[in-house]
Amino acid sequence: MELLDSPLGIAAAGLLGLLVGSFLNVVIHRLPRMMERRWALECAEMTGQPVPDQPPLNLLHPRSRCPSCGTGIAWYQNMPVISYLLLRGRCAACGTRIGWRYPFVELLTGGLFAWVFAQHGMAWPTLAWFGFVGALIALAFIDWDTTLLPDDITLPLVWAGLIAAAWGWSGIALAEALWGAVGGYLSLWLVYWVFKLATGKEGMGYGDFKLFAALGAWFGWQALIPMILMASVIGAVIGITMKFSSGLREGGYIPFGPFLAFAGLAALIVGPGQLLTWVGL
């Protein structure tokens, strides 16, 4: 047990995080496509149209391939970070550049896993916070790419937060977690409807409500204001910067989910109270 709580244990947690980060890259890429297939299948069944015949696609099959040339990626070319460096950021078959985000997600997950283990050691809360970290990273990048926050991740994250509170893993009382989930959902739901009634436009999606409910379940209702303030400030700064640099996507909007996820990870590391200081309150 002492060995696991030593720097060696922290390094092992970081290595686990690198491996999980590699899997998260698969989730980020494939889950939206799996959702699109599911929606197309449901629409075909409801309208009586022929069900499209497509090859199986899930998080495990088919094995990873280069999106440019379609060549399968061997296991030794898929090692977190190391393979990216050895291949110099390019596909071994066609030479197409591999995005920097793949090793970034792996390093981010590995660093956060190591930090969580350093704080909690070999204990059940460590596994709970590992799941929290992985879910937020996946949600942040999926939302940035597609403006979708999948129920497949947000809803289990809400329930996991409540369960973690009930079992004493998150460090807050179950009542605080419950009201955090309620307050997180209803607060953004009200903002959504006020904005829609005033402008006739939708300022955010229902996935944002669920993600904020999940953060409330993990940190309690007291943490909602610091997290929403931090997410709003960072989102505004990045949005203004992208507007002046002509970096906004069509429609002139950016998703809010990544900033909520960042605020949740910041609350994990420094605590919700410190977030108020960071935004100047």
Accessible surface in RSA format (square Angstrom, percent):
REM  Atomic radii and reference values for relative SASA: ProtOr
REM  Chains: A
REM  Algorithm: Lee & Richards
REM  Probe-radius: 1.40
REM  Slices: 20
REM RES _ NUM      All-atoms   Total-Side   Main-Chain    Non-polar    All polar
REM                ABS   REL    ABS   REL    ABS   REL    ABS   REL    ABS   REL
RES MET A   1   148.98  77.2 108.68  71.9  40.30  96.0 105.58  89.8  43.40  57.5
RES GLU A   2   156.35  89.8 145.76 110.3  10.59  25.2  62.60 121.1  93.75  76.5
RES LEU A   3   116.16  64.7 109.12  78.1   7.04  17.7 113.00  79.4   3.16   8.5
RES LEU A   4    73.10  40.7  72.96  52.2   0.14   0.4  73.10  51.3   0.00   0.0
RES ASP A   5    76.03  53.3  50.80  50.6  25.23  59.6  25.46  59.9  50.56  50.4
RES SER A   6    28.64  24.2  23.60  31.5   5.04  11.6  27.80  59.2   0.85   1.2
RES PRO A   7   108.68  79.2 103.84  94.7   4.84  17.6 104.88  86.6   3.80  23.6
RES LEU A   8   109.40  60.9 103.38  74.0   6.02  15.1 106.95  75.1   2.45   6.6
RES GLY A   9     3.52   4.3   0.00   N/A   3.52   4.3   2.38   6.5   1.14   2.6
RES ILE A  10    55.09  31.4  55.09  41.0   0.00   0.0  55.09  39.7   0.00   0.0
RES ALA A  11    61.97  57.0  45.04  69.5  16.93  38.5  55.76  78.5   6.21  16.5
RES ALA A  12    55.69  51.2  45.48  70.2  10.22  23.2  50.43  71.0   5.26  13.9
RES ALA A  13     6.32   5.8   1.51   2.3   4.81  10.9   5.75   8.1   0.58   1.5
RES GLY A  14    11.96  14.7   0.00   N/A  11.96  14.7  11.67  32.0   0.29   0.7
RES LEU A  15   106.71  59.4 103.89  74.3   2.82   7.1 104.88  73.7   1.84   4.9
RES LEU A  16    78.56  43.7  76.75  54.9   1.80   4.5  78.14  54.9   0.41   1.1
RES GLY A  17     0.00   0.0   0.00   N/A   0.00   0.0   0.00   0.0   0.00   0.0
RES LEU A  18    39.99  22.3  39.99  28.6   0.00   0.0  39.99  28.1   0.00   0.0
RES LEU A  19    95.03  52.9  88.03  63.0   6.99  17.6  88.60  62.2   6.43  17.3
RES VAL A  20    41.51  27.3  39.08  35.4   2.43   5.9  41.48  36.0   0.03   0.1
RES GLY A  21     0.00   0.0   0.00   N/A   0.00   0.0   0.00   0.0   0.00   0.0
RES SER A  22    20.93  17.7  19.00  25.4   1.93   4.5   5.44  11.6  15.49  21.7
RES PHE A  23    86.54  43.3  82.25  50.9   4.28  11.1  85.87  52.1   0.67   1.9
RES LEU A  24    13.13   7.3  13.13   9.4   0.00   0.0  13.13   9.2   0.00   0.0
RES ASN A  25    14.20   9.8  11.03  10.7   3.18   7.7   6.73  16.2   7.47   7.2
RES VAL A  26    32.84  21.6  29.14  26.4   3.70   8.9  32.84  28.5   0.00   0.0
RES VAL A  27    10.49   6.9  10.49   9.5   0.00   0.0  10.49   9.1   0.00   0.0
RES ILE A  28     6.86   3.9   3.98   3.0   2.89   7.0   3.98   2.9   2.89   7.8
RES HIS A  29    77.91  42.6  73.72  51.2   4.19  10.7  44.85  46.2  33.06  38.5
RES ARG A  30    21.09   8.9  21.09  10.8   0.00   0.0   1.15   1.6  19.94  12.1
RES LEU A  31    11.47   6.4  11.47   8.2   0.00   0.0  11.47   8.1   0.00   0.0
RES PRO A  32     2.77   2.0   2.77   2.5   0.00   0.0   2.77   2.3   0.00   0.0
RES ARG A  33   108.25  45.5 106.65  54.4   1.60   3.8  34.24  46.8  74.01  44.9
RES MET A  34    40.34  20.9  35.26  23.3   5.08  12.1  36.68  31.2   3.66   4.8
RES MET A  35    11.48   5.9  11.48   7.6   0.00   0.0  11.48   9.8   0.00   0.0
RES GLU A  36    95.79  55.0  91.04  68.9   4.75  11.3  27.56  53.3  68.23  55.7
RES ARG A  37    71.47  30.0  65.63  33.5   5.84  13.9  32.00  43.7  39.47  23.9
RES ARG A  38    94.33  39.6  89.59  45.7   4.74  11.3  49.63  67.8  44.70  27.1
RES TRP A  39   105.32  42.3 104.45  50.6   0.87   2.0  85.42  45.5  19.91  32.3
RES ALA A  40    48.88  44.9  37.44  57.8  11.44  26.0  44.93  63.3   3.95  10.5
RES LEU A  41    68.57  38.2  68.51  49.0   0.06   0.1  68.51  48.1   0.06   0.2
RES GLU A  42    82.39  47.3  81.32  61.5   1.07   2.6  29.85  57.7  52.55  42.9
RES CYS A  43    75.88  57.4  74.38  83.0   1.51   3.5  23.20  58.8  52.68  56.8
RES ALA A  44     9.38   8.6   5.97   9.2   3.41   7.8   8.71  12.3   0.67   1.8
RES GLU A  45   110.74  63.6  82.68  62.6  28.06  66.8  33.61  65.0  77.13  63.0
RES MET A  46   166.74  86.3 126.93  84.0  39.81  94.8 109.64  93.2  57.09  75.6
RES THR A  47    90.05  64.0  61.50  62.3  28.55  68.0  67.33  90.4  22.71  34.3
RES GLY A  48    66.72  82.3   0.00   N/A  66.72  82.3  34.77  95.4  31.95  71.5
RES GLN A  49   107.47  60.1 100.05  73.1   7.42  17.7  28.25  60.1  79.21  60.1
RES PRO A  50   115.73  84.3  95.09  86.7  20.64  75.0 106.84  88.2   8.89  55.2
RES VAL A  51    83.17  54.7  60.35  54.6  22.81  55.0  60.35  52.4  22.81  61.9
RES PRO A  52    63.69  46.4  42.90  39.1  20.80  75.6  54.01  44.6   9.68  60.2
RES ASP A  53   147.54 103.3 112.12 111.6  35.42  83.7  42.01  98.9 105.53 105.2
RES GLN A  54    90.51  50.6  66.61  48.7  23.90  56.9  16.74  35.6  73.78  56.0
RES PRO A  55    96.05  70.0  88.14  80.3   7.91  28.7  95.13  78.5   0.92   5.7
RES PRO A  56   107.20  78.1  92.48  84.3  14.72  53.5 103.15  85.2   4.05  25.1
RES LEU A  57    45.44  25.3  24.91  17.8  20.53  51.6  24.91  17.5  20.53  55.3
RES ASN A  58    57.75  39.8  57.75  55.8   0.00   0.0  23.26  56.0  34.48  33.3
RES LEU A  59    50.75  28.3  44.01  31.5   6.74  16.9  44.01  30.9   6.74  18.1
RES LEU A  60   132.59  73.8 114.50  81.9  18.09  45.5 117.33  82.4  15.25  41.0
RES HIS A  61   113.83  62.2 113.83  79.1   0.00   0.0  72.05  74.3  41.78  48.6
RES PRO A  62    60.25  43.9  54.63  49.8   5.62  20.4  59.85  49.4   0.40   2.5
RES ARG A  63   136.96  57.5 127.76  65.1   9.21  21.9  66.37  90.7  70.60  42.8
RES SER A  64    30.98  26.2  24.77  33.1   6.21  14.3  13.61  29.0  17.37  24.3
RES ARG A  65   125.16  52.6 106.38  54.2  18.78  44.7  34.08  46.6  91.09  55.2
RES CYS A  66     9.51   7.2   6.63   7.4   2.88   6.8   3.87   9.8   5.63   6.1
RES PRO A  67   126.34  92.1  82.53  75.2  43.81 159.2  95.44  78.8  30.90 192.0
RES SER A  68    72.33  61.1  32.94  44.0  39.39  90.7  16.50  35.1  55.83  78.2
RES CYS A  69    58.15  44.0  21.00  23.4  37.15  87.3  30.35  76.9  27.80  30.0
RES GLY A  70    35.39  43.6   0.00   N/A  35.39  43.6  26.30  72.2   9.08  20.3
RES THR A  71    63.55  45.2  55.20  56.0   8.34  19.9  45.86  61.6  17.69  26.7
RES GLY A  72    15.56  19.2   0.00   N/A  15.56  19.2   0.37   1.0  15.19  34.0
RES ILE A  73    51.28  29.2  43.14  32.1   8.14  19.6  43.24  31.1   8.04  21.8
RES ALA A  74    27.31  25.1  22.17  34.2   5.14  11.7  26.94  37.9   0.38   1.0
RES TRP A  75   194.91  78.2 179.51  86.9  15.41  36.2 164.04  87.5  30.87  50.1
RES TYR A  76   120.60  56.3 114.53  65.2   6.06  15.8  75.47  56.7  45.13  55.6
RES GLN A  77    46.08  25.8  36.46  26.6   9.62  22.9   5.67  12.1  40.40  30.6
RES ASN A  78    68.00  46.9  57.62  55.7  10.38  25.0   7.04  17.0  60.96  58.9
RES MET A  79    65.74  34.0  60.40  40.0   5.34  12.7  37.07  31.5  28.67  38.0
RES PRO A  80    17.47  12.7  15.15  13.8   2.33   8.5  15.26  12.6   2.21  13.7
RES VAL A  81    24.40  16.1  22.97  20.8   1.43   3.4  22.97  20.0   1.43   3.9
RES ILE A  82    96.32  54.8  95.79  71.4   0.53   1.3  96.30  69.3   0.02   0.1
RES SER A  83     4.44   3.8   3.36   4.5   1.08   2.5   4.44   9.5   0.00   0.0
RES TYR A  84    49.15  22.9  44.99  25.6   4.17  10.8  34.23  25.7  14.92  18.4
RES LEU A  85   118.90  66.2 104.86  75.0  14.04  35.3 106.59  74.9  12.31  33.1
RES LEU A  86   130.10  72.5 103.47  74.0  26.64  67.0 106.87  75.1  23.24  62.5
RES LEU A  87    48.50  27.0  35.66  25.5  12.84  32.3  39.85  28.0   8.65  23.3
RES ARG A  88   204.07  85.7 184.40  94.0  19.67  46.8  67.01  91.6 137.06  83.1
RES GLY A  89     2.05   2.5   0.00   N/A   2.05   2.5   1.79   4.9   0.26   0.6
RES ARG A  90    98.96  41.6  98.33  50.1   0.64   1.5  29.93  40.9  69.04  41.8
RES CYS A  91    19.16  14.5  11.57  12.9   7.59  17.8   6.69  17.0  12.47  13.4
RES ALA A  92    62.61  57.6  21.38  33.0  41.23  93.8  29.60  41.7  33.01  87.4
RES ALA A  93    65.40  60.1  22.10  34.1  43.29  98.5  31.38  44.2  34.01  90.1
RES CYS A  94    58.97  44.6  21.51  24.0  37.46  88.0  30.96  78.4  28.02  30.2
RES GLY A  95    31.38  38.7   0.00   N/A  31.38  38.7  23.93  65.7   7.45  16.7
RES THR A  96    59.92  42.6  51.33  52.0   8.59  20.5  47.60  63.9  12.32  18.6
RES ARG A  97   149.88  62.9 129.98  66.3  19.90  47.4  57.18  78.1  92.70  56.2
RES ILE A  98    48.62  27.7  43.78  32.6   4.84  11.7  47.79  34.4   0.83   2.3
RES GLY A  99    36.60  45.1   0.00   N/A  36.60  45.1  30.66  84.1   5.94  13.3
RES TRP A 100   167.08  67.1 164.12  79.4   2.96   7.0 134.55  71.7  32.53  52.8
RES ARG A 101    65.21  27.4  65.08  33.2   0.14   0.3  22.92  31.3  42.30  25.6
RES TYR A 102    93.29  43.6  93.11  53.0   0.18   0.5  63.32  47.6  29.97  36.9
RES PRO A 103    13.95  10.2  13.57  12.4   0.37   1.4  13.84  11.4   0.10   0.6
RES PHE A 104    87.85  44.0  85.26  52.8   2.59   6.8  87.38  53.0   0.47   1.3
RES VAL A 105     0.00   0.0   0.00   0.0   0.00   0.0   0.00   0.0   0.00   0.0
RES GLU A 106    14.30   8.2  14.30  10.8   0.00   0.0   0.00   0.0  14.30  11.7
RES LEU A 107    99.51  55.4  91.65  65.6   7.86  19.8  92.02  64.6   7.49  20.1
RES LEU A 108    55.28  30.8  47.29  33.8   7.99  20.1  54.32  38.2   0.96   2.6
RES THR A 109     0.00   0.0   0.00   0.0   0.00   0.0   0.00   0.0   0.00   0.0
RES GLY A 110     3.83   4.7   0.00   N/A   3.83   4.7   3.53   9.7   0.30   0.7
RES GLY A 111    44.63  55.0   0.00   N/A  44.63  55.0  36.26  99.5   8.37  18.7
RES LEU A 112    14.02   7.8  13.51   9.7   0.51   1.3  13.58   9.5   0.43   1.2
RES PHE A 113     5.46   2.7   5.46   3.4   0.00   0.0   5.46   3.3   0.00   0.0
RES ALA A 114    21.28  19.6  20.89  32.2   0.39   0.9  21.10  29.7   0.18   0.5
RES TRP A 115    72.52  29.1  67.14  32.5   5.38  12.6  57.46  30.6  15.06  24.4
RES VAL A 116     0.00   0.0   0.00   0.0   0.00   0.0   0.00   0.0   0.00   0.0
RES PHE A 117    14.64   7.3  13.28   8.2   1.36   3.5  13.28   8.1   1.36   3.9
RES ALA A 118    54.18  49.8  22.04  34.0  32.14  73.1  25.25  35.6  28.93  76.6
RES GLN A 119   101.91  57.0  68.42  50.0  33.49  79.7   8.62  18.3  93.30  70.8
RES HIS A 120    69.95  38.2  49.17  34.2  20.79  53.2  37.17  38.3  32.78  38.1
RES GLY A 121    14.41  17.8   0.00   N/A  14.41  17.8  12.84  35.2   1.57   3.5
RES MET A 122   108.73  56.3  86.58  57.3  22.15  52.7  75.80  64.4  32.93  43.6
RES ALA A 123    45.71  42.0  28.74  44.4  16.97  38.6  40.80  57.5   4.91  13.0
RES TRP A 124   161.29  64.7 158.44  76.7   2.85   6.7 128.53  68.5  32.75  53.1
RES PRO A 125    28.13  20.5  28.13  25.6   0.00   0.0  28.13  23.2   0.00   0.0
RES THR A 126     4.85   3.5   4.85   4.9   0.00   0.0   4.85   6.5   0.00   0.0
RES LEU A 127   101.56  56.6  92.26  66.0   9.30  23.4  92.67  65.1   8.89  23.9
RES ALA A 128    16.05  14.8   3.30   5.1  12.74  29.0  14.37  20.2   1.67   4.4
RES TRP A 129    11.96   4.8  11.96   5.8   0.00   0.0   9.23   4.9   2.72   4.4
RES PHE A 130    18.39   9.2  16.98  10.5   1.40   3.6  17.21  10.4   1.17   3.4
RES GLY A 131    45.08  55.6   0.00   N/A  45.08  55.6  39.50 108.4   5.57  12.5
RES PHE A 132     0.66   0.3   0.00   0.0   0.66   1.7   0.00   0.0   0.66   1.9
RES VAL A 133     0.00   0.0   0.00   0.0   0.00   0.0   0.00   0.0   0.00   0.0
RES GLY A 134     6.84   8.4   0.00   N/A   6.84   8.4   6.84  18.8   0.00   0.0
RES ALA A 135    17.99  16.5  10.66  16.5   7.33  16.7  15.99  22.5   2.00   5.3
RES LEU A 136     0.03   0.0   0.00   0.0   0.03   0.1   0.00   0.0   0.03   0.1
RES ILE A 137     1.79   1.0   0.41   0.3   1.38   3.3   1.79   1.3   0.00   0.0
RES ALA A 138     1.91   1.8   1.91   2.9   0.00   0.0   1.91   2.7   0.00   0.0
RES LEU A 139     0.06   0.0   0.06   0.0   0.00   0.0   0.06   0.0   0.00   0.0
RES ALA A 140    17.27  15.9  16.45  25.4   0.82   1.9  16.79  23.6   0.48   1.3
RES PHE A 141    31.25  15.6  31.05  19.2   0.20   0.5  31.25  18.9   0.00   0.0
RES ILE A 142     0.06   0.0   0.06   0.0   0.00   0.0   0.06   0.0   0.00   0.0
RES ASP A 143     5.18   3.6   5.18   5.2   0.00   0.0   0.00   0.0   5.18   5.2
RES TRP A 144    79.66  32.0  78.19  37.8   1.47   3.4  51.19  27.3  28.47  46.2
RES ASP A 145    68.01  47.6  37.36  37.2  30.66  72.5  22.11  52.0  45.91  45.8
RES THR A 146    43.39  30.9  24.93  25.3  18.46  44.0  31.76  42.7  11.63  17.6
RES THR A 147    56.72  40.3  36.07  36.6  20.64  49.2  15.37  20.7  41.34  62.5
RES LEU A 148    52.87  29.4  51.32  36.7   1.55   3.9  52.87  37.1   0.00   0.0
RES LEU A 149    18.71  10.4   4.15   3.0  14.56  36.6   4.46   3.1  14.25  38.3
RES PRO A 150     1.52   1.1   0.00   0.0   1.52   5.5   1.52   1.3   0.00   0.0
RES ASP A 151    62.98  44.1  57.28  57.0   5.70  13.5  20.93  49.3  42.05  41.9
RES ASP A 152    69.28  48.5  43.60  43.4  25.68  60.7  24.61  57.9  44.67  44.6
RES ILE A 153    25.10  14.3  21.61  16.1   3.49   8.4  24.00  17.3   1.10   3.0
RES THR A 154     0.00   0.0   0.00   0.0   0.00   0.0   0.00   0.0   0.00   0.0
RES LEU A 155    77.28  43.0  77.24  55.3   0.04   0.1  77.28  54.3   0.00   0.0
RES PRO A 156    72.05  52.5  63.64  58.0   8.42  30.6  69.44  57.3   2.62  16.3
RES LEU A 157     7.92   4.4   5.09   3.6   2.83   7.1   7.45   5.2   0.47   1.3
RES VAL A 158    21.36  14.1  21.36  19.3   0.00   0.0  21.36  18.6   0.00   0.0
RES TRP A 159   162.49  65.2 162.49  78.7   0.00   0.0 137.84  73.5  24.65  40.0
RES ALA A 160    40.45  37.2  34.11  52.6   6.34  14.4  38.04  53.6   2.40   6.4
RES GLY A 161     0.00   0.0   0.00   N/A   0.00   0.0   0.00   0.0   0.00   0.0
RES LEU A 162    24.55  13.7  23.89  17.1   0.66   1.7  24.12  16.9   0.43   1.1
RES ILE A 163    79.79  45.4  78.08  58.2   1.71   4.1  79.77  57.4   0.03   0.1
RES ALA A 164     2.06   1.9   1.52   2.3   0.55   1.2   1.81   2.5   0.25   0.7
RES ALA A 165     7.01   6.4   0.00   0.0   7.01  16.0   0.00   0.0   7.01  18.6
RES ALA A 166    57.41  52.8  25.21  38.9  32.20  73.3  28.18  39.7  29.23  77.4
RES TRP A 167   159.69  64.1 134.05  64.9  25.64  60.2 113.85  60.7  45.85  74.4
RES GLY A 168    52.31  64.5   0.00   N/A  52.31  64.5  28.52  78.3  23.80  53.3
RES TRP A 169    61.08  24.5  55.76  27.0   5.32  12.5  44.39  23.7  16.69  27.1
RES SER A 170    15.79  13.3   0.00   0.0  15.79  36.4   1.61   3.4  14.18  19.9
RES GLY A 171    71.65  88.4   0.00   N/A  71.65  88.4  39.75 109.1  31.90  71.4
RES ILE A 172    34.04  19.4  23.65  17.6  10.40  25.1  29.36  21.1   4.68  12.7
RES ALA A 173    57.42  52.8  42.76  66.0  14.66  33.4  53.20  74.9   4.22  11.2
RES LEU A 174    87.60  48.8  82.18  58.8   5.42  13.6  82.18  57.7   5.42  14.6
RES ALA A 175    60.72  55.8  53.84  83.1   6.87  15.6  57.60  81.1   3.12   8.3
RES GLU A 176    53.51  30.7  52.72  39.9   0.79   1.9  11.59  22.4  41.92  34.2
RES ALA A 177     0.00   0.0   0.00   0.0   0.00   0.0   0.00   0.0   0.00   0.0
RES LEU A 178    83.59  46.6  83.59  59.8   0.00   0.0  83.59  58.7   0.00   0.0
RES TRP A 179   150.92  60.6 148.83  72.0   2.09   4.9 126.49  67.4  24.43  39.6
RES GLY A 180     0.00   0.0   0.00   N/A   0.00   0.0   0.00   0.0   0.00   0.0
RES ALA A 181     9.96   9.2   8.46  13.1   1.50   3.4   8.79  12.4   1.18   3.1
RES VAL A 182    53.76  35.4  48.70  44.1   5.07  12.2  53.73  46.7   0.04   0.1
RES GLY A 183    24.49  30.2   0.00   N/A  24.49  30.2  23.35  64.1   1.13   2.5
RES GLY A 184     0.00   0.0   0.00   N/A   0.00   0.0   0.00   0.0   0.00   0.0
RES TYR A 185    66.85  31.2  66.85  38.0   0.00   0.0  48.18  36.2  18.67  23.0
RES LEU A 186    85.60  47.7  85.60  61.2   0.00   0.0  85.60  60.1   0.00   0.0
RES SER A 187    44.66  37.7  36.45  48.6   8.21  18.9  42.79  91.1   1.87   2.6
RES LEU A 188     7.07   3.9   7.07   5.1   0.00   0.0   7.07   5.0   0.00   0.0
RES TRP A 189    88.64  35.6  88.64  42.9   0.00   0.0  76.03  40.5  12.61  20.5
RES LEU A 190    98.47  54.8  98.26  70.3   0.20   0.5  98.40  69.1   0.07   0.2
RES VAL A 191    77.03  50.7  73.67  66.7   3.36   8.1  76.53  66.5   0.50   1.4
RES TYR A 192     8.43   3.9   7.51   4.3   0.92   2.4   1.76   1.3   6.67   8.2
RES TRP A 193    81.32  32.6  81.32  39.4   0.00   0.0  80.43  42.9   0.89   1.4
RES VAL A 194   102.39  67.4  99.59  90.2   2.80   6.7 101.33  88.0   1.06   2.9
RES PHE A 195    84.98  42.5  81.63  50.6   3.35   8.7  84.84  51.4   0.14   0.4
RES LYS A 196    62.07  30.3  59.21  36.3   2.86   6.8  31.24  28.1  30.82  32.8
RES LEU A 197   145.82  81.2 113.17  81.0  32.65  82.1 116.24  81.6  29.58  79.6
RES ALA A 198    83.60  76.9  40.49  62.5  43.11  98.1  51.14  72.0  32.46  86.0
RES THR A 199    67.91  48.3  38.40  38.9  29.51  70.3  47.61  63.9  20.31  30.7
RES GLY A 200    62.14  76.6   0.00   N/A  62.14  76.6  31.50  86.4  30.64  68.6
RES LYS A 201   143.63  70.1 138.69  85.1   4.94  11.8  86.38  77.7  57.26  61.0
RES GLU A 202   110.70  63.6  80.60  61.0  30.09  71.7  21.00  40.6  89.69  73.2
RES GLY A 203    49.08  60.5   0.00   N/A  49.08  60.5  18.52  50.8  30.56  68.4
RES MET A 204    36.68  19.0  22.85  15.1  13.83  32.9  35.11  29.9   1.57   2.1
RES GLY A 205    36.01  44.4   0.00   N/A  36.01  44.4  30.90  84.8   5.11  11.4
RES TYR A 206    92.20  43.0  87.69  49.9   4.51  11.7  69.25  52.0  22.96  28.3
RES GLY A 207    13.60  16.8   0.00   N/A  13.60  16.8   6.37  17.5   7.23  16.2
RES ASP A 208     9.89   6.9   9.69   9.6   0.20   0.5   0.06   0.2   9.82   9.8
RES PHE A 209     0.00   0.0   0.00   0.0   0.00   0.0   0.00   0.0   0.00   0.0
RES LYS A 210    41.68  20.3  40.87  25.1   0.81   1.9  18.36  16.5  23.32  24.8
RES LEU A 211     0.10   0.1   0.10   0.1   0.00   0.0   0.10   0.1   0.00   0.0
RES PHE A 212     3.22   1.6   3.22   2.0   0.00   0.0   3.22   2.0   0.00   0.0
RES ALA A 213     5.93   5.5   5.93   9.2   0.00   0.0   5.93   8.4   0.00   0.0
RES ALA A 214     0.00   0.0   0.00   0.0   0.00   0.0   0.00   0.0   0.00   0.0
RES LEU A 215     0.00   0.0   0.00   0.0   0.00   0.0   0.00   0.0   0.00   0.0
RES GLY A 216     0.00   0.0   0.00   N/A   0.00   0.0   0.00   0.0   0.00   0.0
RES ALA A 217     0.00   0.0   0.00   0.0   0.00   0.0   0.00   0.0   0.00   0.0
RES TRP A 218     5.19   2.1   4.43   2.1   0.77   1.8   4.43   2.4   0.77   1.2
RES PHE A 219    24.64  12.3  14.68   9.1   9.96  25.9  15.87   9.6   8.76  25.1
RES GLY A 220     0.00   0.0   0.00   N/A   0.00   0.0   0.00   0.0   0.00   0.0
RES TRP A 221   134.14  53.8 129.08  62.5   5.06  11.9 115.36  61.5  18.77  30.5
RES GLN A 222    88.56  49.5  71.32  52.1  17.24  41.0  49.33 105.0  39.23  29.8
RES ALA A 223     1.04   1.0   0.72   1.1   0.32   0.7   0.91   1.3   0.13   0.4
RES LEU A 224    18.77  10.5  18.74  13.4   0.03   0.1  18.77  13.2   0.00   0.0
RES ILE A 225   114.78  65.3 114.57  85.4   0.21   0.5 114.78  82.7   0.00   0.0
RES PRO A 226     6.63   4.8   6.63   6.0   0.00   0.0   6.63   5.5   0.00   0.0
RES MET A 227     0.00   0.0   0.00   0.0   0.00   0.0   0.00   0.0   0.00   0.0
RES ILE A 228    37.42  21.3  37.42  27.9   0.00   0.0  37.42  26.9   0.00   0.0
RES LEU A 229    55.25  30.8  55.17  39.5   0.08   0.2  55.25  38.8   0.00   0.0
RES MET A 230     9.82   5.1   9.82   6.5   0.00   0.0   9.82   8.4   0.00   0.0
RES ALA A 231     0.03   0.0   0.00   0.0   0.03   0.1   0.03   0.0   0.00   0.0
RES SER A 232    50.54  42.7  42.98  57.4   7.56  17.4  32.18  68.5  18.36  25.7
RES VAL A 233    68.91  45.3  65.01  58.9   3.90   9.4  68.80  59.8   0.11   0.3
RES ILE A 234    42.93  24.4  41.40  30.8   1.54   3.7  42.93  30.9   0.00   0.0
RES GLY A 235     8.54  10.5   0.00   N/A   8.54  10.5   6.71  18.4   1.83   4.1
RES ALA A 236    54.87  50.5  41.51  64.1  13.36  30.4  52.67  74.2   2.20   5.8
RES VAL A 237    87.71  57.7  84.99  76.9   2.72   6.6  87.18  75.7   0.53   1.4
RES ILE A 238    62.66  35.7  61.70  46.0   0.95   2.3  62.66  45.1   0.00   0.0
RES GLY A 239    14.12  17.4   0.00   N/A  14.12  17.4  12.57  34.5   1.55   3.5
RES ILE A 240   100.04  56.9  98.38  73.3   1.66   4.0  99.38  71.6   0.66   1.8
RES THR A 241    81.66  58.1  75.41  76.5   6.24  14.9  62.57  84.0  19.09  28.9
RES MET A 242    35.86  18.6  35.80  23.7   0.07   0.2  33.34  28.3   2.52   3.3
RES LYS A 243   140.72  68.6 126.46  77.6  14.26  34.0  69.70  62.7  71.02  75.7
RES PHE A 244   167.55  83.8 135.05  83.6  32.50  84.6 138.88  84.2  28.67  82.0
RES SER A 245    77.18  65.2  45.77  61.1  31.40  72.3  47.69 101.6  29.48  41.3
RES SER A 246   104.33  88.2  70.58  94.2  33.75  77.7  44.04  93.8  60.28  84.5
RES GLY A 247    39.44  48.6   0.00   N/A  39.44  48.6  24.13  66.2  15.31  34.3
RES LEU A 248    51.60  28.7  28.83  20.6  22.77  57.2  28.83  20.2  22.77  61.3
RES ARG A 249    71.63  30.1  56.31  28.7  15.32  36.5  45.93  62.8  25.70  15.6
RES GLU A 250   166.84  95.8 143.08 108.2  23.76  56.6  67.62 130.8  99.22  81.0
RES GLY A 251    69.56  85.8   0.00   N/A  69.56  85.8  34.51  94.7  35.05  78.5
RES GLY A 252    46.61  57.5   0.00   N/A  46.61  57.5  18.88  51.8  27.73  62.1
RES TYR A 253   107.24  50.1 101.57  57.8   5.67  14.7  76.30  57.3  30.93  38.1
RES ILE A 254    36.29  20.7  18.78  14.0  17.51  42.2  18.78  13.5  17.51  47.5
RES PRO A 255    10.54   7.7   1.90   1.7   8.64  31.4  10.53   8.7   0.01   0.1
RES PHE A 256    40.46  20.2  35.85  22.2   4.61  12.0  37.07  22.5   3.39   9.7
RES GLY A 257     0.08   0.1   0.00   N/A   0.08   0.1   0.04   0.1   0.04   0.1
RES PRO A 258    18.48  13.5  14.12  12.9   4.36  15.9  14.19  11.7   4.29  26.7
RES PHE A 259    10.25   5.1  10.25   6.3   0.00   0.0  10.25   6.2   0.00   0.0
RES LEU A 260     0.00   0.0   0.00   0.0   0.00   0.0   0.00   0.0   0.00   0.0
RES ALA A 261     0.81   0.7   0.81   1.2   0.00   0.0   0.81   1.1   0.00   0.0
RES PHE A 262   100.20  50.1  97.86  60.6   2.34   6.1  99.60  60.4   0.60   1.7
RES ALA A 263     0.00   0.0   0.00   0.0   0.00   0.0   0.00   0.0   0.00   0.0
RES GLY A 264     0.00   0.0   0.00   N/A   0.00   0.0   0.00   0.0   0.00   0.0
RES LEU A 265    19.93  11.1  19.93  14.3   0.00   0.0  19.93  14.0   0.00   0.0
RES ALA A 266     8.23   7.6   2.82   4.3   5.41  12.3   7.49  10.6   0.73   1.9
RES ALA A 267     2.73   2.5   0.00   0.0   2.73   6.2   0.00   0.0   2.73   7.2
RES LEU A 268    18.58  10.3   5.82   4.2  12.76  32.1   7.12   5.0  11.45  30.8
RES ILE A 269    73.49  41.8  56.25  41.9  17.24  41.5  56.25  40.5  17.24  46.8
RES VAL A 270    55.95  36.8  26.82  24.3  29.13  70.2  34.84  30.3  21.10  57.2
RES GLY A 271    22.99  28.4   0.00   N/A  22.99  28.4  21.52  59.0   1.47   3.3
RES PRO A 272    39.05  28.5  39.05  35.6   0.00   0.0  39.05  32.2   0.00   0.0
RES GLY A 273    50.32  62.1   0.00   N/A  50.32  62.1  37.34 102.5  12.98  29.1
RES GLN A 274    73.04  40.8  65.38  47.8   7.66  18.2  14.89  31.7  58.16  44.1
RES LEU A 275     0.00   0.0   0.00   0.0   0.00   0.0   0.00   0.0   0.00   0.0
RES LEU A 276    57.13  31.8  57.13  40.9   0.00   0.0  57.13  40.1   0.00   0.0
RES THR A 277    85.19  60.6  73.40  74.4  11.79  28.1  51.09  68.6  34.10  51.6
RES TRP A 278   124.64  50.0  88.01  42.6  36.63  86.0  80.67  43.0  43.97  71.3
RES VAL A 279    32.25  21.2   5.82   5.3  26.44  63.7  11.10   9.6  21.15  57.4
RES GLY A 280    65.12  80.3   0.00   N/A  65.12  80.3  35.75  98.1  29.37  65.8
RES LEU A 281   132.40  73.7  84.52  60.5  47.88 120.4 117.24  82.3  15.16  40.8
END  Absolute sums over single chains surface
CHAIN  1 A    15344.9      12285.4       3059.5      10806.5       4538.4
END  Absolute sums over all chains
TOTAL         15344.9      12285.4       3059.5      10806.5       4538.4
